[in-house]
C-alpha cells in the first residue's frame, strides 16, 4: 500500500514532467522546422544549388555573385527607403496618437480598438485592399473622376518613382496603431507625481514632454524600432499583394528578391545567400537589443 509520502513524491514528479511532455513535441518540431531549416539554408548558400538542393561546395562564390547583382542593389536601396520612412512615420504617428489618448478623452475605449484594428489584418489583406484603393482604374482616382474632378491624378502605384511610397502608406496604416499601444503603455507607466512636480515648477506642456515624458519612453522607442525593423526586413506578402515588386523592380525588396531567385530563376544558392544576409541583418538588430535588456535586468 502506497504511503502518503510516496503519493506526494509521485505527484511532485508528475507536476514536473507533465508540462515537459506536453511541450516536447512542439519544441522538437520548432527545432527541426525552424532552426533546422535555418541551418540548412545557411549550408545551401555555400553550395552550387540551382533548381534543387545540391551539395557541391563553392564557398563564398554565391555571396560574391549576390553583391555584384544590380538586382540586389535595387532591392537593398528600396528596403532602405521603405524601412526608414516606415519606422520614422510609424513612430511619429504612434506617439501622437498615444499622447492624444493619454489625455483621458471620452470614447478612448472605442478609439483604441479602431486604431489597433489594422494590425489584426494580415499583410496580404492590407496589400490587396490598398491595391484596390490606389489603382487608378478602380480606386481613388477613378472615384474622383466619377464625381467630376477630371483633373485629379493619383497614379503612384503605377509610377516607378513613387511606387515604393505606396508600400510605405499601406505598412504605416497597418502598424501605427500597434506602435501607439506600445507608447500608450509607456505613458501610463510614468509616475504622475513627477509630472505634477514639474508642472508646479512652471514647466509648460512642451517642456514636460520634451524633458520628462519622451526620455522615459526610451524602452518603448527601442522596442518599436526593433519590431518595425524586423517587419520591414521580412516584408514579402505586403509587397507581393500590393505591387508584385513592380512596376519593373521599383518595389523589389530583399524578401521578394530571395523568392524570385530561389523559385523562379532557379538560383537556389544565391537565393539562400540573400536569406542569410537578411537573417544576419535581423540578428545585428536583435542582439544589441537583447544585450541592453539583460544589462538593465542585472
C-alpha distance (Angstrom), angle and dihedral (degrees) to the residues before:
residue distance angle dihedral
X1 . . .
X2 3.81 . .
X3 3.77 116.5 .
X4 3.85 122.3 -131.5
X5 3.83 89.1 -112.7
X6 3.83 91.2 54.5
X7 3.82 91.1 48.1
X8 3.80 91.1 50.2
X9 3.81 91.0 48.7
X10 3.82 91.1 49.8
X11 3.82 91.7 49.5
X12 3.81 90.6 50.0
X13 3.80 91.7 51.5
X14 3.81 90.6 45.7
X15 3.83 91.7 51.8
X16 3.80 88.9 50.2
X17 3.79 98.2 47.4
X18 3.82 103.3 35.9
X19 3.86 94.4 70.4
X20 3.82 89.7 47.3
X21 3.81 91.9 49.8
X22 3.81 91.7 47.7
X23 3.82 93.5 48.9
X24 3.81 97.8 39.9
X25 3.87 96.8 82.6
X26 3.82 91.4 51.0
X27 3.80 90.6 45.9
X28 3.79 92.0 49.4
X29 3.80 92.5 48.7
X30 3.82 90.8 48.5
X31 3.80 91.8 50.0
X32 3.80 91.5 51.3
X33 3.79 103.6 36.5
X34 3.82 98.8 35.2
X35 3.79 111.5 27.1
X36 3.79 94.1 22.8
X37 3.79 92.7 55.7
X38 3.80 91.4 43.0
X39 3.80 88.6 58.3
X40 3.81 90.2 44.4
X41 3.83 90.7 52.8
X42 3.80 90.0 50.3
X43 3.80 89.2 52.1
X44 3.82 92.2 48.0
X45 3.79 89.9 54.1
X46 3.81 88.1 66.8
X47 3.82 94.8 48.8
X48 3.81 136.5 77.2
X49 3.83 92.1 -112.0
X50 3.78 115.0 156.5
X51 3.81 124.0 159.0
X52 3.84 91.0 -6.7
X53 3.80 132.5 20.1
X54 3.78 112.7 -78.1
X55 3.76 130.1 -175.8
X56 3.79 102.4 -144.2
X57 3.81 104.3 127.6
X58 3.82 114.3 -131.4
X59 3.79 100.6 163.0
X60 3.80 115.3 -148.7
X61 3.81 94.5 -13.6
X62 3.82 93.2 110.1
X63 3.80 91.2 51.6
X64 3.80 90.4 49.9
X65 3.81 90.7 51.4
X66 3.80 91.0 45.2
X67 3.79 95.1 55.9
X68 3.82 91.2 47.2
X69 3.82 93.0 54.8
X70 3.80 115.1 103.3
X71 3.80 87.2 -154.8
X72 3.81 89.7 63.1
X73 3.82 92.3 47.4
X74 3.81 89.9 54.1
X75 3.82 91.2 49.1
X76 3.81 92.6 49.9
X77 3.81 93.2 46.8
X78 3.80 90.5 50.0
X79 3.79 90.1 49.7
X80 3.81 91.4 51.6
X81 3.82 91.6 52.2
X82 3.80 93.2 43.4
X83 3.82 96.3 44.9
X84 3.81 94.9 45.4
X85 3.81 94.4 50.5
X86 3.80 93.2 38.8
X87 3.80 94.6 52.7
X88 3.82 96.3 41.6
X89 3.82 97.1 44.9
X90 3.82 93.8 43.2
X91 3.81 90.6 49.9
X92 3.81 93.6 48.7
X93 3.82 95.2 45.4
X94 3.80 92.5 41.8
X95 3.81 91.6 51.1
X96 3.81 92.9 47.4
X97 3.81 92.2 49.1
X98 3.80 91.0 47.1
X99 3.83 92.1 51.1
X100 3.81 89.1 47.3
X101 3.81 93.3 52.1
X102 3.80 91.9 42.6
X103 3.81 89.4 67.7
X104 3.84 88.8 80.9
X105 3.80 91.0 -116.3
X106 3.77 123.9 179.2
X107 3.77 114.5 -94.5
X108 3.81 94.7 27.2
X109 3.79 90.4 136.2
X110 3.82 88.5 57.0
X111 3.81 97.5 42.3
X112 3.80 96.4 49.8
X113 3.84 95.0 61.9
X114 3.82 89.8 44.6
X115 3.82 91.5 54.8
X116 3.81 92.1 42.9
X117 3.81 96.0 45.2
X118 3.84 97.2 87.4
X119 3.81 90.5 60.1
X120 3.81 88.8 60.6
X121 3.80 89.4 64.0
X122 3.78 123.5 83.8
X123 3.80 118.2 -114.1
X124 3.81 88.4 -115.6
X125 3.81 90.5 60.3
X126 3.81 91.6 44.6
X127 3.79 92.5 49.1
X128 3.80 93.1 48.0
X129 3.81 93.5 47.8
X130 3.80 93.4 48.2
X131 3.80 90.7 46.0
X132 3.80 89.2 58.5
X133 3.80 90.9 45.3
X134 3.82 95.4 48.9
X135 3.81 99.7 37.9
X136 3.83 106.7 110.8
X137 3.80 91.5 -144.1
X138 3.81 98.3 56.0
X139 3.80 108.1 5.9
X140 3.77 139.5 64.6
X141 3.82 96.9 -35.8
X142 3.82 92.3 49.6
X143 3.82 91.0 48.6
X144 3.82 92.2 50.9
X145 3.81 89.9 50.5
X146 3.80 90.6 51.3
X147 3.79 89.1 52.5
X148 3.81 90.0 54.4
X149 3.81 101.1 -98.8
X150 3.81 94.8 124.4
X151 3.82 95.1 165.2
X152 3.82 93.3 59.2
X153 3.80 113.2 111.5
X154 3.80 128.2 178.2
X155 3.80 109.1 160.4
X156 3.81 100.3 145.3
X157 3.78 92.8 130.6
X158 3.82 89.4 59.9
X159 3.81 95.4 40.5
X160 3.82 118.2 91.8
X161 3.81 91.8 -149.3
X162 3.80 96.4 51.8
X163 3.82 105.8 26.7
X164 3.81 93.9 95.9
X165 3.81 89.1 58.8
X166 3.81 90.8 59.3
X167 3.81 87.7 59.3
X168 3.80 88.1 51.3
X169 3.82 91.0 50.7
X170 3.80 93.4 52.1
X171 3.81 94.1 43.9
X172 3.82 92.9 47.9
X173 3.81 91.0 49.3
X174 3.80 90.6 53.9
X175 3.82 100.2 43.1
X176 3.82 106.0 34.6
X177 3.80 93.3 82.6
X178 3.79 91.5 53.0
X179 3.81 91.0 51.2
X180 3.81 88.4 47.8
X181 3.82 89.9 56.5
X182 3.82 90.8 52.2
X183 3.80 92.7 50.0
X184 3.80 92.5 43.5
X185 3.80 90.3 54.7
X186 3.81 88.5 50.8
X187 3.82 92.3 49.1
X188 3.79 92.0 50.0
X189 3.80 89.1 52.5
X190 3.82 95.0 58.2
X191 3.81 115.3 106.2
X192 3.82 108.5 -105.2
X193 3.80 91.2 -155.2
X194 3.79 90.1 64.4
X195 3.80 90.9 51.5
X196 3.80 92.5 48.1
X197 3.80 90.9 49.7
X198 3.80 90.7 52.2
X199 3.82 91.0 49.2
X200 3.80 90.5 50.9
X201 3.80 88.3 53.1
X202 3.79 89.0 57.9
X203 3.81 101.3 -99.8
X204 3.80 114.8 159.8
X205 3.81 121.4 -134.2
X206 3.81 90.4 -103.4
X207 3.83 91.7 52.2
X208 3.79 89.7 44.4
X209 3.80 92.7 57.6
X210 3.80 96.2 37.2
X211 3.79 98.0 48.4
X212 3.82 104.4 28.3
X213 3.80 115.7 12.6
X214 3.82 103.5 42.4
X215 3.85 95.0 42.8
X216 3.82 88.6 54.0
X217 3.80 90.0 52.8
X218 3.81 90.7 66.0
X219 3.86 93.2 111.6
X220 3.82 90.0 50.9
X221 3.81 91.5 48.7
X222 3.80 90.5 49.3
X223 3.81 93.1 48.2
X224 3.80 91.2 47.4
X225 3.80 90.9 49.9
X226 3.80 93.0 51.1
X227 3.81 94.7 46.5
X228 3.80 95.0 44.3
X229 3.81 91.9 45.9
X230 3.79 90.0 52.5
X231 3.82 91.5 49.0
X232 3.81 91.6 47.8
X233 3.81 95.2 49.9
X234 3.79 94.7 49.4
X235 3.82 95.0 40.2
X236 3.78 105.3 137.9
X237 3.80 111.0 125.3
X238 3.82 94.5 51.4
X239 3.81 92.7 51.3
X240 3.81 93.6 44.6
X241 3.81 93.4 48.6
X242 3.81 95.0 43.3
X243 3.81 106.4 38.0
X244 3.81 108.0 -8.5
X245 3.81 87.2 -128.5
X246 3.80 91.4 -62.0
X247 2.89 172.6 151.0
X248 3.79 81.9 83.1
X249 3.80 102.7 -44.0
X250 3.79 96.1 -37.4
X251 3.83 93.4 122.7
X252 3.80 100.0 27.6
X253 3.82 111.5 137.0
X254 3.83 130.8 -178.5
X255 3.82 92.4 -94.9
X256 3.82 92.9 55.8
X257 3.81 89.8 40.9
X258 3.81 89.9 55.5
X259 3.80 92.9 50.3
X260 3.79 92.3 45.6
X261 3.80 95.7 51.0
X262 3.80 94.6 41.2
X263 3.81 101.8 45.5
X264 3.83 106.6 15.8
X265 3.80 106.4 33.2
X266 3.83 93.5 34.2
X267 3.81 93.4 -128.3
X268 3.79 98.5 130.3
X269 3.80 94.4 161.8
X270 3.81 92.7 56.4
X271 3.81 91.1 41.9
X272 3.81 90.3 52.5
X273 3.80 91.5 48.5
X274 3.82 90.4 52.9
X275 3.81 90.2 50.8
X276 3.81 89.8 51.4
X277 3.81 90.2 52.3
X278 3.82 89.0 51.8
X279 3.80 90.4 48.6
X280 3.81 92.3 50.2
X281 3.80 90.4 49.6
X282 3.80 90.6 54.4
X283 3.81 90.5 45.7
X284 3.81 89.8 51.0
X285 3.80 88.1 56.9
X286 3.80 98.2 40.5
X287 3.82 100.5 46.0
X288 3.85 96.7 59.6
X289 3.80 89.2 44.7
X290 3.81 93.4 51.6
X291 3.81 90.4 43.9
X292 3.82 91.6 53.6
X293 3.81 90.8 47.8
X294 3.81 91.6 51.6
X295 3.78 91.3 47.9
X296 3.80 91.6 52.7
X297 3.82 91.8 49.8
X298 3.81 92.1 49.6
